[in-house]
Amino acid sequence: MFTQAKRACACRVLALSLTMCLLQPSAALAAQSSQDAAVSQTSEAQVTETEAVSQTETEPASETEAGQAQTEDQNVVIEPAENYFSAGMAAVIQENNEIRAAAEAEAASQPQVILVAANVEGALNIREEASEESAIVGKLYRGCTGEQLEEAEGWVKIQSGPVTGWVSTEYVKTGAEADQLISEINPAVVTVNTESLNVREKAGTDSNVLAVVSQGQTFMAREVGSEWIQIMFTPDITGYVASEFVITENKAGTAQDMESLKARQEEVAQKEAERKAREKKEEIAVTTGTPMLAAADDVTLLAALCQYEAGGSYDGALAVANVVLNRVRSGNYPNSIAEVIYAPGQFGGVRSGALNKYLSGGVSGAAMQAARDALAGVNNVGDYTSFCSARIADINSYSSYVVIGGNCFYKR
């Protein structure tokens, strides 16, 4: 029994050594060497004691004693070490706790963000100062949001997208009311997902192009269809984009600065002017009509005028010659070539004296041919009776026009 008890003690020492090795790898190695020595000494003692017992005990152990020894062996309990966690692990836990506490403190110290949403039908003006007389620096569409920066009587300063300025509290919702307004409106924001995209006047590829937008630009959507989406291009202008080239998300948009809005409006105006110009511009076919008789001097005079007004362009010279002949036929001008050309204030070459230089120096073959063809009835300008340099033409003031050889021939 004594020998079995000693063996149990050695087992407890060995188990404790293994536990310390798992929890404290570096310290356990040193402890293990010491404990191994202790176990070795215990084993030697056990041998001596065994020899002594074998000399003094001649009787075998009773069944009761053997059973007690077996029970003791089965009920061995390994006591944990007092320093269960290593010093390194404890330091890590402490450091994590300190980091978590610092993050929570920083979050608590941050100012609360107050959301501001535009509660208008179209767009709300964002002003430079808290006054209705102050300059407008941006527009906030219905349902678009910004963060509140400060307050004044009847006004709130916001930061929204690229715009910082003041809006009237009369036309906005803040905080929980802003959240509710956004959830009710549930606006769709369209983001261009291609290098360039046409914004069209109506839904369809055959519709007029209002403007061209670039990748990454965002717009509020008014109507979302499977193929076309109507967007707010500016607060006053809507257009359509193909749905396959945009990303549509249900979220609140941000403000638009005035510089961007102005650029968009100018682009739309330019596209509209180009469209109207295309509608007014005529493609006039070359026709052959009734010849007009003229003296040789009138032919030369007509050719000299054509060369001065059209340079070396045959088509341009032919058009100028036909303007002169159309005036002769119209009844609203003198009824001869010379009188039409020398009428006061009609042709710059007459006033400057350049026409006489062409007459005295001789006219080009192209100009002479154009004059003769026009007199023979060849016409490339229709019934137009007015023209000017294309560089100074105001096509918006014309009912129709055609550009030939650097000159714009038009009707009011």
Backbone hydrogen bonds in HBPLUS format (Angstrom, degrees):
<---DONOR---> <-ACCEPTOR-->    atom                        ^
c    i                          cat <-CA-CA->   ^        H-A-AA   ^      H-
h    n   atom  resd res      DA  || num        DHA   H-A  angle D-A-AA Bond
n    s   type  num  typ     dist DA aas  dist angle  dist       angle   num
A0005-ALA N   A0001-MET O   3.00 MM   4  6.24 153.7  2.07 150.2 157.2     1
A0006-LYS N   A0002-PHE O   3.12 MM   4  6.39 153.6  2.19 145.7 152.2     2
A0007-ARG N   A0003-THR O   3.03 MM   4  6.33 152.4  2.11 144.7 152.5     3
A0008-ALA N   A0004-GLN O   2.98 MM   4  6.25 151.3  2.06 145.4 152.7     4
A0009-CYS N   A0005-ALA O   3.07 MM   4  6.34 152.0  2.15 144.3 151.5     5
A0010-ALA N   A0006-LYS O   3.01 MM   4  6.36 155.4  2.07 149.2 155.4     6
A0011-CYS N   A0007-ARG O   3.05 MM   4  6.37 150.9  2.13 144.8 152.5     7
A0012-ARG N   A0008-ALA O   3.07 MM   4  6.39 154.4  2.13 148.3 154.4     8
A0013-VAL N   A0009-CYS O   3.12 MM   4  6.43 156.4  2.18 149.4 155.4     9
A0014-LEU N   A0010-ALA O   3.03 MM   4  6.27 158.0  2.08 148.7 154.4    10
A0015-ALA N   A0011-CYS O   2.87 MM   4  6.10 161.7  1.90 154.5 159.2    11
A0016-LEU N   A0012-ARG O   3.00 MM   4  6.15 162.6  2.03 148.7 153.1    12
A0017-SER N   A0013-VAL O   3.05 MM   4  6.26 149.5  2.15 141.4 149.9    13
A0018-LEU N   A0014-LEU O   3.07 MM   4  6.45 150.9  2.16 147.4 154.3    14
A0019-THR N   A0015-ALA O   3.08 MM   4  6.38 157.3  2.13 150.9 156.8    15
A0020-MET N   A0016-LEU O   3.09 MM   4  6.32 162.3  2.12 151.8 155.5    16
A0021-CYS N   A0017-SER O   3.12 MM   4  6.32 143.5  2.26 140.3 150.2    17
A0022-LEU N   A0018-LEU O   3.17 MM   4  6.50 149.1  2.27 147.6 154.4    18
A0023-LEU N   A0019-THR O   3.19 MM   4  6.46 160.7  2.23 152.5 157.1    19
A0024-GLN N   A0020-MET O   2.82 MM   4  5.53 156.8  1.88 143.0 150.4    20
A0028-ALA N   A0024-GLN O   2.71 MM   4  5.55 152.1  1.79 159.7 168.4    21
A0031-ALA N   A0027-ALA O   3.14 MM   4  6.41 163.2  2.16 150.1 155.3    22
A0032-GLN N   A0028-ALA O   2.71 MM   4  5.76 147.9  1.81 145.6 154.6    23
A0033-SER N   A0029-LEU O   3.34 MM   4  6.62 151.9  2.42 142.5 147.1    24
A0034-SER N   A0030-ALA O   3.37 MM   4  6.74 160.2  2.42 147.0 151.2    25
A0035-GLN N   A0031-ALA O   2.85 MM   4  6.09 161.5  1.88 154.1 159.9    26
A0036-ASP N   A0032-GLN O   2.77 MM   4  5.96 152.4  1.85 150.1 157.7    27
A0037-ALA N   A0033-SER O   3.13 MM   4  6.38 152.4  2.21 141.8 148.3    28
A0038-ALA N   A0034-SER O   3.04 MM   4  6.40 150.6  2.13 142.8 151.1    29
A0039-VAL N   A0035-GLN O   2.85 MM   4  6.13 157.2  1.90 151.2 157.2    30
A0040-SER N   A0036-ASP O   2.91 MM   4  6.12 150.5  2.00 142.9 151.2    31
A0041-GLN N   A0037-ALA O   2.90 MM   4  6.23 156.8  1.96 148.4 154.2    32
A0042-THR N   A0038-ALA O   2.86 MM   4  6.08 157.9  1.91 149.0 155.6    33
A0043-SER N   A0039-VAL O   2.81 MM   4  6.03 152.5  1.89 144.8 152.5    34
A0044-GLU N   A0040-SER O   2.98 MM   4  6.30 156.3  2.03 147.4 153.0    35
A0045-ALA N   A0041-GLN O   2.89 MM   4  6.18 156.4  1.94 147.6 154.6    36
A0046-GLN N   A0042-THR O   2.75 MM   4  6.02 149.1  1.85 144.8 154.5    37
A0047-VAL N   A0043-SER O   2.96 MM   4  6.32 147.3  2.07 144.7 153.0    38
A0048-THR N   A0044-GLU O   3.04 MM   4  6.41 161.8  2.08 151.4 155.2    39
A0049-GLU N   A0045-ALA O   2.79 MM   4  6.01 169.9  1.80 156.6 159.8    40
A0050-THR N   A0046-GLN O   2.78 MM   4  5.86 148.5  1.87 142.0 151.4    41
A0051-GLU N   A0047-VAL O   2.90 MM   4  6.18 154.3  1.97 146.3 152.9    42
A0052-ALA N   A0048-THR O   2.83 MM   4  6.16 155.6  1.89 148.0 155.8    43
A0053-VAL N   A0049-GLU O   2.78 MM   4  5.99 159.1  1.82 149.4 154.9    44
A0054-SER N   A0050-THR O   2.79 MM   4  5.97 157.4  1.84 145.0 152.0    45
A0055-GLN N   A0051-GLU O   3.07 MM   4  6.33 135.7  2.27 139.3 150.0    46
A0055-GLN N   A0052-ALA O   3.11 MM   3  5.19 130.7  2.36  95.4 108.4    47
A0056-THR N   A0052-ALA O   3.05 MM   4  6.33 147.6  2.16 147.5 156.4    48
A0057-GLU N   A0053-VAL O   2.66 MM   4  5.49 166.8  1.68 158.3 161.5    49
A0066-ALA N   A0062-SER O   3.09 MM   4  6.36 160.0  2.13 149.3 155.1    50
A0067-GLY N   A0063-GLU O   3.01 MM   4  6.17 151.8  2.09 141.4 148.6    51
A0068-GLN N   A0064-THR O   3.03 MM   4  6.32 156.6  2.08 149.8 155.8    52
A0069-ALA N   A0065-GLU O   3.03 MM   4  6.31 158.7  2.08 149.9 155.4    53
A0070-GLN N   A0066-ALA O   3.03 MM   4  6.28 154.9  2.09 145.1 151.7    54
A0071-THR N   A0067-GLY O   3.01 MM   4  6.24 153.3  2.08 147.3 154.3    55
A0072-GLU N   A0068-GLN O   2.99 MM   4  6.28 155.0  2.05 149.1 155.6    56
A0073-ASP N   A0069-ALA O   3.08 MM   4  6.37 152.4  2.16 144.9 151.9    57
A0074-GLN N   A0070-GLN O   3.14 MM   4  6.44 150.6  2.23 145.7 152.7    58
A0075-ASN N   A0071-THR O   3.18 MM   4  6.34 137.4  2.37 144.8 155.2    59
A0090-ALA N   A0086-SER O   3.16 MM   4  6.39 161.6  2.20 149.5 154.5    60
A0091-ALA N   A0087-ALA O   3.06 MM   4  6.26 147.7  2.17 141.5 150.0    61
A0092-VAL N   A0088-GLY O   3.06 MM   4  6.37 151.9  2.14 146.1 153.2    62
A0093-ILE N   A0089-MET O   3.06 MM   4  6.33 165.0  2.08 154.8 157.9    63
A0094-GLN N   A0090-ALA O   3.01 MM   4  6.18 158.3  2.05 144.5 150.7    64
A0095-GLU N   A0091-ALA O   2.90 MM   4  6.11 156.3  1.96 146.4 152.9    65
A0096-ASN N   A0092-VAL O   2.94 MM   4  6.20 160.7  1.97 153.5 158.3    66
A0097-ASN N   A0093-ILE O   3.04 MM   4  6.26 157.4  2.09 147.7 153.7    67
A0098-GLU N   A0094-GLN O   3.02 MM   4  6.30 152.7  2.10 146.1 153.5    68
A0099-ILE N   A0095-GLU O   2.95 MM   4  6.25 156.6  2.01 151.5 157.6    69
A0100-ARG N   A0096-ASN O   2.97 MM   4  6.17 164.5  2.00 152.1 155.9    70
A0101-ALA N   A0097-ASN O   3.00 MM   4  6.16 159.2  2.04 145.1 151.0    71
A0102-ALA N   A0098-GLU O   2.97 MM   4  6.16 152.8  2.04 144.6 151.9    72
A0103-ALA N   A0099-ILE O   2.97 MM   4  6.22 157.9  2.02 151.3 156.8    73
A0104-GLU N   A0100-ARG O   3.02 MM   4  6.23 160.7  2.06 150.2 155.2    74
A0105-ALA N   A0101-ALA O   2.99 MM   4  6.16 152.0  2.07 142.0 149.9    75
A0106-GLU N   A0102-ALA O   2.92 MM   4  6.15 155.1  1.98 147.2 153.9    76
A0107-ALA N   A0103-ALA O   2.97 MM   4  6.17 161.3  2.01 149.5 154.2    77
A0108-ALA N   A0104-GLU O   3.04 MM   4  6.19 153.4  2.11 141.9 149.1    78
A0109-SER N   A0105-ALA O   3.04 MM   4  6.24 135.8  2.24 138.5 150.1    79
A0109-SER N   A0106-GLU O   3.12 MM   3  5.08 127.2  2.42  92.6 106.5    80
A0110-GLN N   A0107-ALA O   3.35 MM   3  5.40 145.8  2.47  97.5 106.5    81
A0148-GLN N   A0114-ILE O   2.90 MM  34  5.44 169.1  1.91 164.5 167.8    82
A0175-GLY N   A0115-LEU O   2.91 MM  60  5.21 137.4  2.09 146.1 153.2    83
A0116-VAL N   A0146-GLY O   2.85 MM  30  5.23 156.0  1.90 159.2 158.9    84
A0146-GLY N   A0116-VAL O   2.86 MM  30  5.23 138.0  2.04 143.6 155.8    85
A0117-ALA N   A0173-LYS O   2.79 MM  56  5.22 164.4  1.82 155.6 161.0    86
A0173-LYS N   A0117-ALA O   2.85 MM  56  5.22 154.5  1.92 148.7 157.3    87
A0118-ALA N   A0144-CYS O   3.10 MM  26  5.85 155.7  2.16 159.7 166.8    88
A0143-GLY N   A0118-ALA O   2.94 MM  25  5.20 173.8  1.94 141.3 143.4    89
A0119-ASN N   A0171-TYR O   2.78 MM  52  5.22 166.7  1.80 141.3 142.0    90
A0142-ARG N   A0122-GLY O   3.14 MM  20  5.87 137.2  2.33 163.7 154.2    91
A0124-LEU N   A0140-LEU O   2.75 MM  16  4.92 166.7  1.77 132.8 136.7    92
A0140-LEU N   A0124-LEU O   2.81 MM  16  4.92 154.5  1.88 140.1 148.8    93
A0126-ILE N   A0138-GLY O   2.88 MM  12  4.97 158.2  1.93 145.2 139.2    94
A0137-VAL N   A0126-ILE O   2.72 MM  11  5.71 158.3  1.76 156.9 164.7    95
A0127-ARG N   A0166-TRP O   2.83 MM  39  5.03 168.4  1.84 151.0 148.7    96
A0166-TRP N   A0127-ARG O   2.73 MM  39  5.03 166.3  1.75 149.0 152.0    97
A0128-GLU N   A0135-ALA O   2.81 MM   7  5.54 153.3  1.88 161.4 170.0    98
A0131-SER N   A0129-GLU O   2.80 MM   2  5.55 136.4  1.99 107.1  93.3    99
A0134-SER N   A0131-SER O   3.18 MM   3  5.29 156.8  2.24 101.9 109.0   100
A0258-MET N   A0137-VAL O   3.28 MM 121  5.55 153.2  2.36 123.2 121.3   101
A0139-LYS N   A0256-GLN O   2.89 MM 117  5.36 151.0  1.97 147.7 157.2   102
A0256-GLN N   A0139-LYS O   2.94 MM 117  5.36 158.2  1.99 152.1 158.8   103
A0144-CYS N   A0141-TYR O   2.99 MM   3  5.37 160.4  2.03 126.4 131.9   104
A0145-THR N   A0253-GLY O   2.94 MM 108  6.32 157.1  1.99 168.5 160.9   105
A0147-GLU N   A0159-GLN O   2.97 MM  12  5.25 162.4  2.00 139.1 139.6   106
A0159-GLN N   A0147-GLU O   2.94 MM  12  5.25 141.8  2.09 137.6 149.7   107
A0149-LEU N   A0157-LYS O   2.72 MM   8  5.37 174.0  1.73 153.7 153.2   108
A0157-LYS N   A0150-GLU O   2.85 MM   7  5.23 165.9  1.87 148.4 153.1   109
A0152-ALA N   A0155-TRP O   2.98 MM   3  5.05 166.7  2.00 141.4 137.8   110
A0155-TRP N   A0152-ALA O   3.03 MM   3  5.05 169.4  2.04 118.7 121.5   111
A0169-THR N   A0154-GLY O   3.06 MM  15  5.44 168.0  2.07 123.9 127.8   112
A0156-VAL N   A0167-VAL O   3.02 MM  11  5.61 152.3  2.10 156.0 164.8   113
A0167-VAL N   A0156-VAL O   2.98 MM  11  5.61 160.7  2.02 150.5 154.6   114
A0158-ILE N   A0165-GLY O   2.79 MM   7  5.69 164.4  1.81 171.8 171.1   115
A0165-GLY N   A0158-ILE O   3.14 MM   7  5.69 153.2  2.21 149.9 158.2   116
A0160-SER N   A0163-VAL O   2.86 MM   3  5.34 170.5  1.87 166.0 168.2   117
A0163-VAL N   A0160-SER O   2.98 MM   3  5.34 161.0  2.01 135.1 134.6   118
A0171-TYR N   A0168-SER O   3.16 MM   3  5.89 161.6  2.19 118.9 123.0   119
A0177-GLU N   A0174-THR O   3.18 MM   3  5.56 125.4  2.49 147.8 138.0   120
A0178-ALA N   A0174-THR O   3.34 MM   4  4.64 147.4  2.45  94.0  97.9   121
A0178-ALA N   A0175-GLY O   3.11 MM   3  5.27 123.7  2.44  98.3 112.1   122
A0179-ASP N   A0175-GLY O   3.11 MM   4  6.51 155.2  2.17 148.4 155.3   123
A0180-GLN N   A0176-ALA O   2.98 MM   4  6.25 154.8  2.05 146.2 152.9   124
A0181-LEU N   A0177-GLU O   2.94 MM   4  6.14 156.6  2.00 143.7 150.0   125
A0182-ILE N   A0178-ALA O   2.97 MM   4  6.20 164.0  1.99 153.8 157.5   126
A0183-SER N   A0179-ASP O   3.03 MM   4  6.24 157.4  2.08 145.3 151.5   127
A0184-GLU N   A0180-GLN O   2.93 MM   4  6.15 145.0  2.05 145.0 154.7   128
A0185-ILE N   A0181-LEU O   2.90 MM   4  6.11 166.1  1.91 155.7 159.1   129
A0186-ASN N   A0182-ILE O   2.68 MM   4  5.54 157.1  1.73 146.2 154.4   130
A0251-LYS N   A0187-PRO O   3.03 MM  64  5.88 117.4  2.44 149.1 165.6   131
A0221-ALA N   A0188-ALA O   2.84 MM  33  5.33 161.7  1.88 167.0 161.5   132
A0189-VAL N   A0249-GLU O   2.65 MM  60  5.28 164.5  1.68 163.3 166.2   133
A0249-GLU N   A0189-VAL O   2.97 MM  60  5.28 163.0  2.00 147.3 152.4   134
A0190-VAL N   A0219-PHE O   2.74 MM  29  5.18 174.2  1.75 165.6 165.0   135
A0219-PHE N   A0190-VAL O   2.83 MM  29  5.18 146.5  1.94 143.1 154.2   136
A0191-THR N   A0247-ILE O   2.86 MM  56  5.07 159.0  1.90 145.0 152.2   137
A0247-ILE N   A0191-THR O   2.78 MM  56  5.07 156.9  1.84 144.9 152.6   138
A0192-VAL N   A0217-GLN O   2.92 MM  25  5.56 163.5  1.95 160.4 164.6   139
A0216-GLY N   A0192-VAL O   2.98 MM  24  5.22 172.6  1.98 134.0 136.2   140
A0193-ASN N   A0245-PHE O   2.90 MM  52  5.44 165.7  1.92 147.2 145.2   141
A0197-LEU N   A0213-VAL O   2.87 MM  16  5.26 148.6  1.96 146.7 153.0   142
A0213-VAL N   A0197-LEU O   2.84 MM  16  5.26 163.5  1.87 156.2 155.0   143
A0199-VAL N   A0211-ALA O   2.78 MM  12  5.21 167.8  1.80 157.0 154.3   144
A0210-LEU N   A0199-VAL O   2.61 MM  11  5.50 148.7  1.70 154.1 165.6   145
A0211-ALA N   A0199-VAL O   3.33 MM  12  5.21 153.3  2.40 134.2 139.5   146
A0200-ARG N   A0240-TYR O   2.86 MM  40  5.04 166.3  1.88 151.4 149.0   147
A0240-TYR N   A0200-ARG O   2.81 MM  40  5.04 151.8  1.89 140.6 149.3   148
A0201-GLU N   A0208-ASN O   2.77 MM   7  5.47 156.8  1.83 158.9 165.5   149
A0207-SER N   A0204-GLY O   3.18 MM   3  5.51 165.2  2.20 111.5 115.2   150
A0217-GLN N   A0214-SER O   3.26 MM   3  6.01 167.0  2.28 136.9 139.7   151
A0232-MET N   A0220-MET O   2.84 MM  12  5.51 153.7  1.91 161.5 167.1   152
A0222-ARG N   A0230-GLN O   2.71 MM   8  5.45 167.7  1.72 150.0 154.4   153
A0223-GLU N   A0230-GLN O   3.43 MM   7  5.06 158.0  2.48 124.2 129.9   154
A0230-GLN N   A0223-GLU O   2.83 MM   7  5.06 153.3  1.90 150.9 157.4   155
A0225-GLY N   A0228-TRP O   3.02 MM   3  5.23 135.6  2.22 138.1 150.6   156
A0243-SER N   A0227-GLU O   2.86 MM  16  5.18 166.8  1.88 125.5 129.9   157
A0229-ILE N   A0241-VAL O   2.91 MM  12  5.45 158.3  1.96 155.3 162.6   158
A0241-VAL N   A0229-ILE O   3.01 MM  12  5.45 154.3  2.07 145.3 152.2   159
A0231-ILE N   A0239-GLY O   2.77 MM   8  5.48 158.8  1.81 152.9 160.3   160
A0239-GLY N   A0231-ILE O   3.09 MM   8  5.48 152.8  2.16 143.3 150.4   161
A0233-PHE N   A0237-ILE O   2.91 MM   4  5.58 122.4  2.24 140.5 156.9   162
A0234-THR N   A0237-ILE O   3.10 MM   3  4.97 164.1  2.12 140.7 141.9   163
A0237-ILE N   A0234-THR O   3.23 MM   3  4.97 144.8  2.36  97.4 107.4   164
A0245-PHE N   A0242-ALA O   3.19 MM   3  5.92 165.3  2.21 120.6 125.0   165
A0246-VAL N   A0243-SER O   3.41 MM   3  5.50 168.1  2.42 111.7 111.0   166
A0261-LEU N   A0257-ASP O   3.11 MM   4  6.41 162.7  2.14 150.8 156.2   167
A0262-LYS N   A0258-MET O   2.76 MM   4  5.87 160.4  1.80 150.6 155.7   168
A0263-ALA N   A0259-GLU O   3.03 MM   4  6.21 158.1  2.08 142.9 148.8   169
A0264-ARG N   A0260-SER O   2.98 MM   4  6.25 152.5  2.06 146.7 154.2   170
A0265-GLN N   A0261-LEU O   2.91 MM   4  6.18 160.6  1.95 151.0 156.2   171
A0266-GLU N   A0262-LYS O   2.89 MM   4  6.11 157.8  1.94 151.4 157.5   172
A0267-GLU N   A0263-ALA O   2.98 MM   4  6.14 148.9  2.07 139.5 148.3   173
A0268-VAL N   A0264-ARG O   2.88 MM   4  6.19 156.4  1.94 150.1 156.6   174
A0269-ALA N   A0265-GLN O   2.86 MM   4  6.10 161.0  1.90 148.0 153.5   175
A0270-GLN N   A0266-GLU O   2.87 MM   4  6.04 155.8  1.93 145.1 151.6   176
A0271-LYS N   A0267-GLU O   2.94 MM   4  6.15 162.4  1.97 148.0 152.8   177
A0272-GLU N   A0268-VAL O   2.85 MM   4  6.06 154.2  1.92 149.9 157.5   178
A0273-ALA N   A0269-ALA O   2.88 MM   4  6.09 155.3  1.94 145.6 152.4   179
A0274-GLU N   A0270-GLN O   2.89 MM   4  6.15 156.9  1.95 149.4 155.9   180
A0275-ARG N   A0271-LYS O   2.88 MM   4  6.12 150.6  1.97 142.1 150.6   181
A0276-LYS N   A0272-GLU O   2.92 MM   4  6.19 164.0  1.95 151.8 155.4   182
A0277-ALA N   A0273-ALA O   2.84 MM   4  6.00 153.6  1.91 144.8 153.1   183
A0278-ARG N   A0274-GLU O   2.90 MM   4  6.13 152.2  1.97 145.0 151.9   184
A0279-GLU N   A0275-ARG O   3.01 MM   4  6.36 151.3  2.10 145.2 153.2   185
A0280-LYS N   A0276-LYS O   2.91 MM   4  6.21 148.0  2.02 147.3 156.1   186
A0281-LYS N   A0277-ALA O   2.81 MM   4  5.90 143.9  1.94 146.6 156.7   187
A0401-TYR N   A0280-LYS O   3.25 MM 121  6.17 153.3  2.33 124.9 125.1   188
A0282-GLU N   A0401-TYR O   2.85 MM 119  6.05 157.0  1.90 163.4 169.3   189
A0287-THR N   A0379-ASN O   2.82 MM  92  5.19 159.8  1.86 151.2 154.7   190
A0379-ASN N   A0287-THR O   2.70 MM  92  5.19 159.7  1.74 154.6 158.2   191
A0289-GLY N   A0377-GLY O   2.67 MM  88  4.38 160.0  1.71 118.2 122.3   192
A0292-MET N   A0375-LEU O   2.71 MM  83  5.03 157.5  1.76 147.9 153.8   193
A0298-ASP N   A0295-ALA O   3.07 MM   3  5.25 118.2  2.47  99.0 113.8   194
A0299-VAL N   A0295-ALA O   3.01 MM   4  6.39 149.1  2.11 149.9 159.3   195
A0300-THR N   A0296-ALA O   3.03 MM   4  6.31 162.3  2.07 152.0 155.9   196
A0301-LEU N   A0297-ASP O   2.85 MM   4  6.07 158.8  1.90 146.8 153.5   197
A0302-LEU N   A0298-ASP O   2.86 MM   4  5.95 160.3  1.90 144.4 149.7   198
A0303-ALA N   A0299-VAL O   2.92 MM   4  6.14 155.7  1.98 146.3 153.1   199
A0304-ALA N   A0300-THR O   2.89 MM   4  6.13 154.9  1.96 150.1 156.6   200
A0305-LEU N   A0301-LEU O   3.08 MM   4  6.34 157.8  2.13 148.6 154.0   201
A0306-CYS N   A0302-LEU O   2.99 MM   4  6.24 157.3  2.04 146.0 152.6   202
A0307-GLN N   A0303-ALA O   2.95 MM   4  6.22 154.3  2.02 148.8 155.0   203
A0308-TYR N   A0304-ALA O   3.06 MM   4  6.28 160.0  2.10 148.1 153.2   204
A0309-GLU N   A0305-LEU O   2.98 MM   4  6.16 165.8  2.00 156.2 159.5   205
A0310-ALA N   A0306-CYS O   2.88 MM   4  5.75 151.8  1.96 146.8 154.1   206
A0311-GLY N   A0307-GLN O   2.90 MM   4  4.97 133.1  2.12 132.4 136.7   207
A0313-SER N   A0310-ALA O   3.37 MM   3  5.86 167.3  2.39 132.7 132.3   208
A0317-ALA N   A0313-SER O   2.96 MM   4  6.09 155.9  2.02 142.5 149.2   209
A0318-LEU N   A0314-TYR O   2.85 MM   4  6.08 157.3  1.90 155.8 162.1   210
A0319-ALA N   A0315-ASP O   3.02 MM   4  6.25 152.0  2.11 144.8 151.9   211
A0320-VAL N   A0316-GLY O   3.05 MM   4  6.34 158.5  2.10 148.8 154.0   212
A0321-ALA N   A0317-ALA O   2.99 MM   4  6.19 163.7  2.02 150.9 155.3   213
A0322-ASN N   A0318-LEU O   3.09 MM   4  6.28 152.6  2.16 142.4 149.3   214
A0323-VAL N   A0319-ALA O   3.04 MM   4  6.35 142.6  2.18 144.7 154.8   215
A0324-VAL N   A0320-VAL O   3.19 MM   4  6.55 160.6  2.23 153.1 156.7   216
A0325-LEU N   A0321-ALA O   3.07 MM   4  6.38 160.0  2.11 147.1 152.6   217
A0326-ASN N   A0322-ASN O   2.77 MM   4  5.87 150.5  1.86 143.6 151.8   218
A0327-ARG N   A0323-VAL O   3.01 MM   4  6.27 148.4  2.11 146.0 153.9   219
A0328-VAL N   A0324-VAL O   3.08 MM   4  6.43 155.4  2.14 146.0 152.9   220
A0329-ARG N   A0325-LEU O   3.06 MM   4  6.33 149.3  2.16 143.3 151.0   221
A0330-SER N   A0326-ASN O   2.95 MM   4  5.96 131.3  2.19 139.5 152.2   222
A0330-SER N   A0327-ARG O   3.20 MM   3  5.05 131.8  2.45  93.8 106.6   223
A0340-VAL N   A0336-SER O   3.02 MM   4  6.19 157.4  2.07 150.5 156.7   224
A0341-ILE N   A0337-ILE O   3.01 MM   4  6.23 163.5  2.04 151.9 156.4   225
A0342-TYR N   A0338-ALA O   2.92 MM   4  6.07 162.2  1.95 153.8 158.6   226
A0343-ALA N   A0340-VAL O   3.46 MM   3  5.30 161.7  2.49  97.3 102.2   227
A0350-VAL N   A0347-PHE O   3.21 MM   3  5.73 140.0  2.38 109.5 118.9   228
A0352-SER N   A0348-GLY O   2.99 MM   4  6.17 159.8  2.03 155.7 161.1   229
A0353-GLY N   A0349-GLY O   3.17 MM   4  5.90 125.5  2.48 128.0 138.8   230
A0355-LEU N   A0349-GLY O   3.12 MM   6  5.02 168.6  2.14 124.5 121.5   231
A0357-LYS N   A0354-ALA O   3.07 MM   3  5.16 123.2  2.41  97.1 111.6   232
A0358-TYR N   A0354-ALA O   3.20 MM   4  6.62 151.7  2.28 150.5 157.4   233
A0359-LEU N   A0355-LEU O   3.01 MM   4  6.34 152.6  2.09 147.3 155.7   234
A0360-SER N   A0356-ASN O   2.89 MM   4  6.09 159.1  1.94 149.7 154.6   235
A0361-GLY N   A0357-LYS O   2.85 MM   4  5.82 149.0  1.94 142.3 151.3   236
A0362-GLY N   A0358-TYR O   2.94 MM   4  5.62 125.1  2.25 135.0 144.2   237
A0368-MET N   A0364-SER O   3.06 MM   4  6.31 160.4  2.10 148.5 154.2   238
A0369-GLN N   A0365-GLY O   2.90 MM   4  6.05 155.8  1.96 145.8 152.6   239
A0370-ALA N   A0366-ALA O   2.92 MM   4  6.13 156.0  1.98 147.3 153.9   240
A0371-ALA N   A0367-ALA O   3.04 MM   4  6.27 157.7  2.09 148.2 153.4   241
A0372-ARG N   A0368-MET O   3.06 MM   4  6.29 164.7  2.09 150.0 153.8   242
A0373-ASP N   A0369-GLN O   2.89 MM   4  6.08 159.6  1.93 151.2 157.0   243
A0374-ALA N   A0370-ALA O   2.99 MM   4  6.15 159.5  2.03 147.6 153.0   244
A0375-LEU N   A0371-ALA O   3.08 MM   4  6.32 160.2  2.12 148.3 153.4   245
A0376-ALA N   A0372-ARG O   2.95 MM   4  6.18 132.0  2.19 137.2 150.9   246
A0376-ALA N   A0373-ASP O   3.04 MM   3  4.88 125.4  2.35  90.1 105.3   247
A0378-VAL N   A0373-ASP O   2.97 MM   5  5.44 156.4  2.03 152.2 145.0   248
A0377-GLY N   A0374-ALA O   3.01 MM   3  5.19 157.5  2.06 105.1 112.2   249
A0384-TYR N   A0381-VAL O   3.49 MM   3  6.22 170.1  2.50 135.7 137.9   250
A0410-TYR N   A0386-SER O   3.11 MM  24  5.80 150.9  2.20 133.2 142.1   251
A0388-CYS N   A0408-CYS O   3.06 MM  20  5.47 143.0  2.20 136.2 147.0   252
A0408-CYS N   A0388-CYS O   2.73 MM  20  5.47 163.3  1.76 166.0 171.3   253
A0392-ILE N   A0389-SER O   3.13 MM   3  5.76 150.0  2.22 115.6 122.3   254
A0390-ALA N   A0406-GLY O   3.01 MM  16  5.66 170.5  2.02 141.1 138.9   255
A0397-SER N   A0394-ASP O   2.98 MM   3  5.75 156.8  2.04 120.7 127.5   256
A0398-TYR N   A0395-ILE O   3.20 MM   3  5.19 163.7  2.22 103.6 108.2   257
A0399-SER N   A0411-LYS O   2.83 MM  12  5.69 151.2  1.91 142.5 151.5   258
A0411-LYS N   A0400-SER O   2.97 MM  11  5.53 151.0  2.06 159.4 155.6   259
A0402-VAL N   A0409-PHE O   2.79 MM   7  5.29 144.8  1.91 151.9 162.5   260
A0409-PHE N   A0402-VAL O   2.78 MM   7  5.29 167.7  1.79 167.6 163.2   261
A0404-ILE N   A0407-ASN O   2.91 MM   3  5.52 153.3  1.98 161.3 166.1   262
A0407-ASN N   A0404-ILE O   3.09 MM   3  5.52 168.2  2.10 121.5 124.3   263
